[in-house]
Amino acid sequence: QVQLVESGGGLVQAGGSLRLSCAASGRSFSGYVVGWFRQAPGKEREFVGRIAWSVGSTYYADAVKGRFTISRDNAKNTVYLQMNTLKPEDTAVYYCATGALMSDLPAHYAYWGQGTQVTVSS
């Protein structure tokens, strides 16, 4: 069983930056995919990006491409989501998740963190 804990959310003005962290315990991320998703009130959970832990390759949704960057720290078994040039429409609860497939679909991720709130003011 793996437990994921996100941190780093908060309130930021439009144009600002935040870095979210996703730390795993109980199992290494090695060999797995770590995805970031977000969910705004009244909306479905939305894919943000993912990283294939072993090779470090990343993929992003069009809405965040060029503004968000996913990275990893092997020693800390932690994945980061660096969010720059934030917009009010980025406001959501952000979740990290891990699974075996290179997928954009929440259903393909077996383990989820509890989420962290990101609020971007205009």
Secondary structure as UniProt FT lines:
FT   STRAND          3..7
FT   STRAND          10..13
FT   TURN            14..15
FT   STRAND          18..25
FT   TURN            30..31
FT   STRAND          33..39
FT   TURN            41..42
FT   STRAND          46..52
FT   TURN            53..55
FT   STRAND          58..60
FT   TURN            62..67
FT   STRAND          68..73
FT   TURN            74..77
FT   STRAND          78..83
FT   HELIX           88..90
FT   STRAND          92..99
FT   HELIX           106..108
FT   STRAND          111..112
FT   STRAND          116..121
//
